[in-house]
């Protein structure tokens, strides 16, 4: 697309070539390896396939593409990275090959923006190298965590450190044995202003008292070897220098973390929608029912036409949000960020549902990536804030334009 910079188009061309040569042909190999590990009682073992592809991606200059900080990453802005995220989204595990997978991307951005040099040396450097993985622990089972002020986990001063007590769940990456550090959000001062009660601290995964309780499957899929887990903190102690940015700054960090992450998620979902559109059309033209190709039935013409319109609209809206974040900042772009978070997951869910219908019973199996895609897309209508929260924020901003001036 001519709207992209020359630098972006160069990265996109090289990324597409890598995906076509190294990743798309090996989707079933990935699934087979995970199944083999499961049969051997090693379901949470990192896949050999991805580990073999990482050095190739790095050698090709396709590494840490998401970081706008040229010291640590490719130096691409949100608008330039967006089409790259879309391309990676075409295979649900591809982002890790390029060290561009969540939650590491958001955690690396947090560490690059808010961590001390010592914290960066200990945690950011190995994450950038792809030697470890990480998790972000905010959501809790006891409260509506879409309102982060509800967080109950306590981070209390205790001598020369902090003591952490609480329970978190849906902690992505906690099942991975390479997960070495958690960024944990909890309350350090419940008596402060509601948005200044929270802090974030860095907790090594091997700290006594931190326990992974169980993986949490989504529609029966546990996303191994990555996983989304429930974890518990019982008198977990960390030193005072484990805090990020300072006490009471947790909400501020969370807001800074979520903007770019939503762009990444939404553009990956556009990639999902494009991929399932391709799979669906290939299926429709290759299958005959009642004497003629399914693709000749007019109901599919209407469905495909509507889906193409929806994909183009969602992509342009997401690119607009990315462009605004780069030019006027996340705060000004908050309405656009909220809108893409509503539009992109819903579009992807609709596209996958149509593709499953086109595939029939095969669409329900793991012979095709549709079930994995649906788990991913449907989850993202809740992750990073449910649809209702984003719609409410959009409405509030719209109504504010018409409120009488005080």
N, C-alpha and C positions, 0 to 999 in steps of 0.2 A: 504493500500500500504506500502510495506516495506521501501520505501524511506522516509517515515515520521518518526519522532522521537516517542519514546514510549509515551512521554507526549502528543504529538499531537494525536496519535492514541487513547489514553484514552479519551481526550476531544471529538474526533470525534465519538467514540462509544456512549458516553453519549448523545451527541447532536442528533445523529440519533435516539436514543431511544426516546428522548423528542419530536422530530419532528413527529415520527410515532405515538406516544401516544396522543399528545396534540394539534398538529397543523394541520397536513395533514387531519385528519378526520373532521376538523372544518372549512374548507375553505368556504363552502356554508353558514355556520352560520355567518361568518364574512360578507359575501356579503349581507345576509339577514338583519343583524343589520345596516349596512350602509344604505340600502334601507329604513328600518324602520325609521331611524333618518331623512332621506331625506323627507319622507312623513309627519313627524312631524315638519318640518321646522327647523331641527337641524342637517343639513348635516355635519357641521364642528365640531360636538361633538366627542371627542375621544371615541373609541369603548370600551364597557365594556369588551368584550372578551379579547382584548390585555391587558387591565389593570389587569384582573384577572390572566392572564398567567405570567405576569412579576414576581410576588413574587415566583411563582413555579420555574421559570428559575433561579432566584437568589438563591433560596434554594438548587437547584441542582448544584450550582457552575458554572453555564453557564451565566456569566454576565461580561460585558466589556471585552470580549474576544479579541477585536481588538487592545488593547493598549499594546505595547511592554514594557512599563514602569510598572514593577511589583509592584511599590508603588500604582499605580492607577488602573491597569488592571491585566490581567492574565499573563503578562510577556512573551507572545508569540511573536516570530519574524514574519515577513511577510510570510516566507515559512511555518511556522507552522499554521498560521491563515488562509492561503489560502484555504485549504480543508474545513475548518469550514465555511468560507464565501460561498463556493460552496454549501454546504449542506443547509445553510439558504436560498440561492437563489432559492431553489425549490418551495418556496411559497413567493410571492412578498412582503407580509407584515410581514414575520417571523422575520426579523432582529431586528425589534423594540422590540420584546418580550425579546430579550437578550441584550437590550440597545446597539445594534451594527448597528443602521441604520444611513444612511446619511440624512442630513448633520451634524448630531451631532457627528459622529465619527471623521470627519475631524476637526470640531471645537474643540472637546475635545483634539485632538492631538496638535492643535495650542496652546490652553491654557496650556497644559502640558509642551510644549516646549518653549513657548515664553512669557507667561504671568507672571506678578509679583505675589508674594505671595498673595497680597490683591485681585488682579483680580481673581486668582485661587479660593480663599476662597468664593468670591461672585458668580462666575459663574461656575467654573469647578466642585466644590463639588456637587451642586445640579444636574448638568448634569450627573455626575457619579452615583448619586443616582437614576436617572431617574425621578426626581421630576419636571423638566422643560424640554423644548426643545429649539432649537436654529435655526438660519438661517445664511447663508453666502451670503452677498450681493455684488456681483461684476459685473455681466452682466448688460448691459444697452441697451435700445432700439435704441438710436440714433447712436451708433457706432458699428463697428465690434469688439466685445469683445473677439474674439479668439486671438486678439492682445491686451494684457492687458495694453499696453502703450497708447491705445486709450481712456481709461477711462476718463470721463469728470466730474464726480461728484467732487465737491470741498469740501475740509476739510480745512477751513481757521482759523488761529489763531484769537481769539476774546477775548481780555482781559485775564481772568483766565481760558479760555477754548477754544473749537473749535466750529465753526458754520458749519453745513453740509447742502449743497443744491445739489439736483440731483434726478434723477429717475433711478430705477433699475427694472429689470423684470426677470422672470423665477427664482424667489427666492423661492427655495424649503423649505417647512416648514412654510412659512409665513402665511398660512391659518389656521394653528393649533393654537387654543386658548391657548395652553401651551407654545407657543413660547415666551420666556422671554427676549432674547437678540439676537441682530444682530451683526455679525462681518462685518463691512462695509469697502470696499476698495474705496479710492478716492485720489485725488491729493492734496497734501499739498504745493508743490513747482513746478509749471509748468515750471519754468526756469532751473531746475536741469537736470542732465543726465537723459535720457528717462527712465532708470530702477531705478531711485532714486527719481522720482517725487511722487510716490504713498506711502500712508500710510494706515494702518488698525486701526480702532478704534472700541471700544465696545459701542454699543448703546442699552440701555434698550428699550424693545418694547413699553413701555408706555410713552416714551419721547414725549413731545409736538412737533408737526410738522411732526411726522412720521406717514404716513397714508398708509394703505393697500388699493389700488385702486380697484383691481379686481383679481379673480382667472383666470388662463390661462389654459383652457382645452387642452389636447393633444389627437388628434383624437377623440374629444368629451368626453374624460374621464378626470375628474378634480382631480383624485387621492385623494378625500376626505377620511379622515379628515386632510390629510397632506397638500396637495395643492402646487401649484407653482404659485406665484402671482407677479403682478406688484405693486411696492411700490414707494412712493415719500417722499423725505426729503425736507422740507421747513423751513429754518432757525432752524434746529434741533441743540440744544446746548448740548455738553457734556464737562466734565472737562478735563483738560490737562492729568490727569492720566488715561484717557480712551484709550490712544494710546497704541498699542501693539509694544513692542520691541524698538520703537523710530521712529521719523519721517524719511521718506524716505526708510523704511525697508519693505514696503508692498509687493513689487515684490518678495523679498527674502522669505517672509512668504508664499506667494502664491505657489512658487515653492516647498517649503518644504511640503506644505499641499497636493499637488496634487499627488505626487508619490505613497504613500500608498493608497490613495483613489482610484487610478486607478486599483491597485491590487484588492481591495475589489470589485469594480464594475465588473471587468473582471471575477473574480472567481464566483461571484454571477451569472453572465451570463452563465458560464459553467454549473452551477447548473440548470439554466433555460433550456439550451439545453438538458441536460440529462433528465430532467422531461418531456419535450415535446416529446423527443424520446420515452420514456416509454408510454406516453399517445397515441402517434401515432401508435406504434406497437400494443398496446391493441385494439385500434380501428380497425386497419386493419385486425386483426385475428378474430374479432367478427362480422364483417359486410360482407354480401353476396351481390354481384351485378352480374347480368347476369349469375347466376347459380353457382358461386364459390366464396370463400372468396377473398376479395380484396387483401389480403396478398400474394396470389399466382401469382399475376400479376408481370411480370418480371421488369416492370418499377419501382415498389416499391423496389425490391431487389437492383437495382442500386442506388436508392435514399438513402436507409437505409445504404448501404455499404459506400457510399461517406460521409454521415453524421457521421457515427461512426469514420471514419478516421479523419474527420475535428475536432470532439470533442477532440479526443486524442491529436492531434497536438496542438490545442489551449490550452489545459490544460498544456501540457509539456512546451510550450513556456511561459505561465503565471507563472508556477512554476520556470522556469529558471530566469525570471525577478525578482521574489520574492527572490529567493536564492541570486542573485547578489546584490540586495538592502541590504540584511542582511550582506553580506560578503565584498563587495567592495564599497557600497554606491550608493545613487540615481544618482549621477552625472555620474559615470562610467556606470550605468545601463540604462542611458537615452534612448539608442537605443532600448533596449528590452522593456522598458516601453512604448515607442511610438508604437512598433510593436504590443504589446498585445492590445493596445487601438484601433488599426485598426482591428485586427483579431477577437477578442472576440465578439464585438457587431455585426459584419457582420455575423459571424457564428450563433449567437443566432437568428438574424433576419431570416436567411435562414432556420434554424430548425423550427422556429415558423410558417413560411410561408408554409413549407411542412406539418406540423401538421394540420394547418387550411384546407389545401387541402384534407387531409385524412379524416377530420371530416365533410367536406362539409358544409352545411348551419349551422350545430351545432357549427362549429368552429368560426362563426361570432357572436355568442350569448355570454351572460355572464353566461351561465350554466357551462362553462369551463373557465379556467384562461388564455386562449390563447390571447384574446384581451388585457388584462392587461399586459401580458408578452410582446406582440409586442410593446405596447406603451412604456414600460420601455426600451426594447432593442433598438428600433429605436431612442429614445431620446438620448441614450448614444453614438450614432454616431456623436452627436453634443456636448453634455455636456463634460466638461473637455477638450475641444478642438476638432474641427471637424476632420474627417478623412484626409482632405487635409493638414491640419497643421502638423499632425503626419507623413504623407507620405513625406512631404517636408523635415521634420527634419531627417527622416531616409535616404533619398536620399542625403542630405547635408553631413551627417556623412559618407556615403559610398564613395561619390565622393572625400571627403577630403583625403582618403587613397591614392588616385592616383594623387593628385595635385602635381606639381613640388615644391620641397622645395625651400623656399626663402632664 
